[in-house]
Amino acid sequence: MKELGVPLIVHLCLVFGVAGLFWPEKFVAVFDILMFPWPASHRTVRLNSVAALLLSVLLFLGMLAGIR
């Protein structure tokens, strides 16, 4: 079960990154709650989605290299 942790995080980052790029209007409500003092916009959702995709790529490359 321990070896499933990193691949699961990679998949979650990939799923939320792609979903945030395709449907930012559905994630704005969630980001309104997460970023409470600041208003969320489509731009912040897209930037977070791109960051999640980059994180998934970096974690995947780390898995290929054997870094844990």
TASUL-V312633 format. One record per run of one state. SS is the DSSP state (hx for helix, st for strand, lp for the rest). FROM is the first residue (numbers start at 0). TO is the last residue. If there is no record, write none. Layout:
BEGIN
ss | from | to
SS | FROM | TO
SS | FROM | TO
END
This chain:
BEGIN
ss | from | to
lp | 0 | 0
hx | 1 | 21
lp | 22 | 22
hx | 23 | 33
lp | 34 | 40
hx | 41 | 64
lp | 65 | 67
END
